[in-house]
Amino acid sequence: MTRQTLFRIMVQISRFGLAALFLFTAGAKLWIVKAFAANVAELLSATGFSPARLMWPVTVAVIATEIMTAILLLLPRTVRTGALFAAALLIGFSGYALYYRYGLGNAEGLECGCFGGIIASQLGVTTALRNLALLVPTFLVFFGYRKRSQPTITDYEHLGVAT
């Protein structure tokens, strides 16, 4: 197996793994949507936003963006766009986790509901580092993914196939 083949396999594993991760997290949040919305309300309240007004729009936006990111990663024409969305989400979630914990001075981490309560995850350094580590496969997909091109007439001529 050549390095190039191994690299392509790693890119595909990263691509489908990230898509599965975002579908899983969105599904887990949908499973406990009211509890997740309550977590969002707490986060909004802690940062000075009106939780009553923004709780559901932010909840829906997070879940919809995760689903859209997964779909973009799955469709061959939009893989690199999906990787950009994934990177933006991961950086945004990491930044907010650190801001909530240290910028706002909340010594106690809040259960973020990132995995719908299936996997406990409190906002803070661990959450930020996990999300930032997921940037490695995201960048691998963004920089390594290449669409398979359709054969051209010159490809057929090179192979000796009459057109």
C-alpha angles and dihedrals in degrees: 000000000000126000090247092055092047090049091051090050091051091049091052093046089050092047096050093037092056091046090051091048093053092045090049094049092046091048092047090051091049089051090060098023095149093052091045090050088052089053090049089050090053091050092048092048092050091053094048100257125128105263094192093058101037105031098093099036091052092044092051092043093053094048094043092048091051091051092046091049091053092049091049090052091051098049111080095220094053104038095113091047088051090052089053091051090048091051092048092050094047094047092044094049091046093049092048092048090054093042092051093049102038108012093052094034097237102161091186114066118229120230099249098197088227091151096031094259092299091106117029112236127170124195112259143075096325092054091045093049092048091052093045090050088056087062088076094069089037092058090042089058094043096049099029106042116103124177115233106249123227113250114263129214090259090054090055092046090050090054091049094246114145115231 
